[in-house]
C-alpha cells in the first residue's frame, strides 16, 4: 500500500518520469531512508547526497557512518560534504538553521547538475506539511502560507507528502530497515518541535484525524490559490499597464485593493505593516517615500513609482557636434537631441544636475521660468527630478536635457552653424 500510494502521488503531481536519475537527500533519518528505499523499489536510478553540518558532535559522525554503510549495501553512489555551519551563519548574519538550509540546497543544486540527475528528492512528508501550515498560521500568512509544503519547488521534489510519519515507520519496519534518530527532534525549544510534540497531540484530542483534515484543507487551498493568483495577475495588468508603475485610482477601484497592493509589493521586500502604511498614504501628500532593503517607493500624485535602492551608477556624457547648414534649417522633432544656434554659445558648455534657483526661457516663450516650476507643471516625479540634467553656457541654461531648449539659443532662419547636443550614459 505504501509503495502504491507514493507511486500514484509521483504520477499525479508529475514529479518524476520512468528512467529518471534522482539525487536523494539522505540524512540517515527514517524519512530520507524510506524515500531512498521506495524510489529504488519503483525502479528509479538514484544517487544519494549527505551533508555533515558538524552541529551535533558524535551524532553527526554516527549519521555519516550509517549513511555510508547503507549506500554501500544498496549499491547507491553516495556524495558526502562537510560544512562549518556555525562559521557560515556568523559570517552571513543568519541563523544556524537558515545557514544549514542555504548550504544544503546550494550544494544539492550543484551536485544535481554534476551527476546528471533530473531532480533532487527530499523527504518531507504529510506531517511536515501540517506543521508548516500551523507554523505559518501562528506567525501570520496569506493564502500561499496555508498551502503547506508544495510537492515541487524548481528542481526539488517531495514524493512523500502523501504519507504520514507513522506510515513511513511502518514501511521501514516491514523491510526490517534501520535508521538513525536526530536527538534535537525530541527537544521542544524549537517552535516546530513544540507543534510536533505538544500542539498537534492536543489537537488530536479534539479530532484524532486532525493531521489528515489539515492536509486536506491545505490541498483545497492550493486549488483556490491557483484561481486567486490568476485573478491577481489580471488585476496587476489593469493597475500596472507598464508593468512598473501603479495607477493609484485604478488600484483603488479594485476589490481588495490593499491585498492586491500587498501582492505587488511583497516580492519587492515590503512586509504587511509597510504595505498598510503605503496604502494609507495613497491619498495623502504626494512625495512620500517608503523603503525596503532593495527598493524605494514614491507616492507621486496619482502614481506609485518604484526604483532600485542601489541604482547602477552611470556617468552622463555630453556629446557635441557642430556643422554648417544652409538656412532655413528644419529642426527634427525630438527631445532626446537638442539643436541650437552654435554662434549663440559664448563659452564652454557644462553638463550638470539642475539646482534650486535655476531659470531658463523655455523654447517658444519670452519670459523666464524656474526649472523647479517647469518640472512641477510637467508633473515629473521626484525620482525623475533627482536625475534631471541641464547643459549650461556659463550661468545660462542652453538645454533642459530631454525636455526643452532655451529660447535664447533656438535655431532661427539666420542660423548658419548648428550645434547638435546629446547626452549618453556610460
PEVENZI-V424136 format. One record per residue. N is the residue number from 1. D_CENTER is the distance of its C-alpha to the mean C-alpha in Angstrom with 1 decimal. Layout:
# PEVENZI-V424136
((N & D_CENTER) (N & D_CENTER))
This chain:
# PEVENZI-V424136
((1 & 39.8) (2 & 36.9) (3 & 36.6) (4 & 37.0) (5 & 34.3) (6 & 31.7) (7 & 32.9) (8 & 32.6) (9 & 29.1) (10 & 28.0) (11 & 29.6) (12 & 28.3) (13 & 24.6) (14 & 25.2) (15 & 24.0) (16 & 26.6) (17 & 29.3) (18 & 32.9) (19 & 33.3) (20 & 29.7) (21 & 29.4) (22 & 27.2) (23 & 26.0) (24 & 26.7) (25 & 25.3) (26 & 28.6) (27 & 29.0) (28 & 32.6) (29 & 32.0) (30 & 33.4) (31 & 30.2) (32 & 29.3) (33 & 33.0) (34 & 33.3) (35 & 30.3) (36 & 32.0) (37 & 35.4) (38 & 34.4) (39 & 32.5) (40 & 35.5) (41 & 37.8) (42 & 35.9) (43 & 36.5) (44 & 33.1) (45 & 33.3) (46 & 31.5) (47 & 30.7) (48 & 29.7) (49 & 27.5) (50 & 28.3) (51 & 26.7) (52 & 29.1) (53 & 27.2) (54 & 30.6) (55 & 29.9) (56 & 32.9) (57 & 35.8) (58 & 38.3) (59 & 36.1) (60 & 33.6) (61 & 36.6) (62 & 38.0) (63 & 34.8) (64 & 34.6) (65 & 38.3) (66 & 38.0) (67 & 35.2) (68 & 37.2) (69 & 40.3) (70 & 38.6) (71 & 37.0) (72 & 40.3) (73 & 42.2) (74 & 39.9) (75 & 39.9) (76 & 36.1) (77 & 34.7) (78 & 32.9) (79 & 30.5) (80 & 30.4) (81 & 28.4) (82 & 29.0) (83 & 26.5) (84 & 27.3) (85 & 24.7) (86 & 26.1) (87 & 26.1) (88 & 22.4) (89 & 21.5) (90 & 23.7) (91 & 22.6) (92 & 18.8) (93 & 19.4) (94 & 18.0) (95 & 20.1) (96 & 22.2) (97 & 20.6) (98 & 17.1) (99 & 18.8) (100 & 20.5) (101 & 17.4) (102 & 15.6) (103 & 19.0) (104 & 19.9) (105 & 17.0) (106 & 16.8) (107 & 20.5) (108 & 20.5) (109 & 18.3) (110 & 20.7) (111 & 23.8) (112 & 23.0) (113 & 23.1) (114 & 26.2) (115 & 28.1) (116 & 27.3) (117 & 26.0) (118 & 24.0) (119 & 22.0) (120 & 21.7) (121 & 23.4) (122 & 22.8) (123 & 25.3) (124 & 23.6) (125 & 26.2) (126 & 26.7) (127 & 27.6) (128 & 24.3) (129 & 22.5) (130 & 24.9) (131 & 24.3) (132 & 20.5) (133 & 21.4) (134 & 23.8) (135 & 21.7) (136 & 18.9) (137 & 21.7) (138 & 23.3) (139 & 20.3) (140 & 19.4) (141 & 16.9) (142 & 16.4) (143 & 17.3) (144 & 14.4) (145 & 15.7) (146 & 19.2) (147 & 18.9) (148 & 19.4) (149 & 18.3) (150 & 17.4) (151 & 19.9) (152 & 17.5) (153 & 14.1) (154 & 13.9) (155 & 17.1) (156 & 17.8) (157 & 20.4) (158 & 22.3) (159 & 25.8) (160 & 27.3) (161 & 25.4) (162 & 28.6) (163 & 30.9) (164 & 31.6) (165 & 32.2) (166 & 35.9) (167 & 36.0) (168 & 34.5) (169 & 37.2) (170 & 39.9) (171 & 38.8) (172 & 39.1) (173 & 42.4) (174 & 43.7) (175 & 43.0) (176 & 44.4) (177 & 41.2) (178 & 40.6) (179 & 37.3) (180 & 36.3) (181 & 35.1) (182 & 32.6) (183 & 34.6) (184 & 31.6) (185 & 30.8) (186 & 34.1) (187 & 33.4) (188 & 32.2) (189 & 30.7) (190 & 27.1) (191 & 25.7) (192 & 25.1) (193 & 28.6) (194 & 30.0) (195 & 28.7) (196 & 30.1) (197 & 33.4) (198 & 34.2) (199 & 32.2) (200 & 32.2) (201 & 35.9) (202 & 36.8) (203 & 35.1) (204 & 37.0) (205 & 40.2) (206 & 39.3) (207 & 38.0) (208 & 38.8) (209 & 36.3) (210 & 33.4) (211 & 31.0) (212 & 31.8) (213 & 31.5) (214 & 28.1) (215 & 26.9) (216 & 28.4) (217 & 26.8) (218 & 23.3) (219 & 24.3) (220 & 25.4) (221 & 22.3) (222 & 20.4) (223 & 22.7) (224 & 22.3) (225 & 18.5) (226 & 18.9) (227 & 21.2) (228 & 19.1) (229 & 16.0) (230 & 18.5) (231 & 19.9) (232 & 16.7) (233 & 16.0) (234 & 19.6) (235 & 19.5) (236 & 16.6) (237 & 18.9) (238 & 21.7) (239 & 20.3) (240 & 18.2) (241 & 20.7) (242 & 19.3) (243 & 15.6) (244 & 15.1) (245 & 17.8) (246 & 18.4) (247 & 22.1) (248 & 23.2) (249 & 26.3) (250 & 24.7) (251 & 22.0) (252 & 24.9) (253 & 26.8) (254 & 24.2) (255 & 25.0) (256 & 22.6) (257 & 21.4) (258 & 19.8) (259 & 17.9) (260 & 16.7) (261 & 15.7) (262 & 13.7) (263 & 11.8) (264 & 11.3) (265 & 10.5) (266 & 8.6) (267 & 5.1) (268 & 6.7) (269 & 7.9) (270 & 11.1) (271 & 13.0) (272 & 15.7) (273 & 18.4) (274 & 16.9) (275 & 16.3) (276 & 20.0) (277 & 21.1) (278 & 19.6) (279 & 21.1) (280 & 24.4) (281 & 24.4) (282 & 24.1) (283 & 27.8) (284 & 28.7) (285 & 29.5) (286 & 27.7) (287 & 26.1) (288 & 24.2) (289 & 21.0) (290 & 18.1) (291 & 15.8) (292 & 12.5) (293 & 12.0) (294 & 10.6) (295 & 11.9) (296 & 15.3) (297 & 16.4) (298 & 20.1) (299 & 22.3) (300 & 24.5) (301 & 27.3) (302 & 26.2) (303 & 22.7) (304 & 19.4) (305 & 18.2) (306 & 15.2) (307 & 15.1) (308 & 13.3) (309 & 15.0) (310 & 16.1) (311 & 17.2) (312 & 18.8) (313 & 22.5) (314 & 24.7) (315 & 28.5) (316 & 30.4) (317 & 33.7) (318 & 36.6) (319 & 38.3) (320 & 42.0) (321 & 44.5) (322 & 48.1) (323 & 50.2) (324 & 53.6) (325 & 53.8) (326 & 56.6) (327 & 56.4) (328 & 55.2) (329 & 51.7) (330 & 49.3) (331 & 45.9) (332 & 42.9) (333 & 40.8) (334 & 37.5) (335 & 35.7) (336 & 33.9) (337 & 37.3) (338 & 40.2) (339 & 43.8) (340 & 46.3) (341 & 50.0) (342 & 50.2) (343 & 53.6) (344 & 52.2) (345 & 50.0) (346 & 52.1) (347 & 50.0) (348 & 46.9) (349 & 43.7) (350 & 40.9) (351 & 37.2) (352 & 35.4) (353 & 33.1) (354 & 35.0) (355 & 36.7) (356 & 38.1) (357 & 41.6) (358 & 41.0) (359 & 43.1) (360 & 43.9) (361 & 45.9) (362 & 43.5) (363 & 44.9) (364 & 47.5) (365 & 48.2) (366 & 51.0) (367 & 49.8) (368 & 47.2) (369 & 43.8) (370 & 41.4) (371 & 38.1) (372 & 36.5) (373 & 38.2) (374 & 37.6) (375 & 33.8) (376 & 34.0) (377 & 36.1) (378 & 33.7) (379 & 31.0) (380 & 28.8) (381 & 25.7) (382 & 25.7) (383 & 23.0) (384 & 25.4) (385 & 28.3) (386 & 26.9) (387 & 26.8) (388 & 30.2) (389 & 32.8) (390 & 36.5) (391 & 39.2) (392 & 42.3) (393 & 46.0) (394 & 47.0) (395 & 46.4) (396 & 46.2) (397 & 42.9) (398 & 43.3) (399 & 40.0) (400 & 37.1) (401 & 34.6) (402 & 33.3) (403 & 35.1) (404 & 38.9) (405 & 41.9) (406 & 44.4) (407 & 47.5) (408 & 49.7) (409 & 48.4) (410 & 48.3) (411 & 49.9) (412 & 53.4) (413 & 56.2) (414 & 57.7) (415 & 54.7) (416 & 55.7) (417 & 52.8) (418 & 49.2) (419 & 46.4) (420 & 43.1) (421 & 40.0) (422 & 36.4) (423 & 33.4) (424 & 31.1) (425 & 28.0) (426 & 27.8))
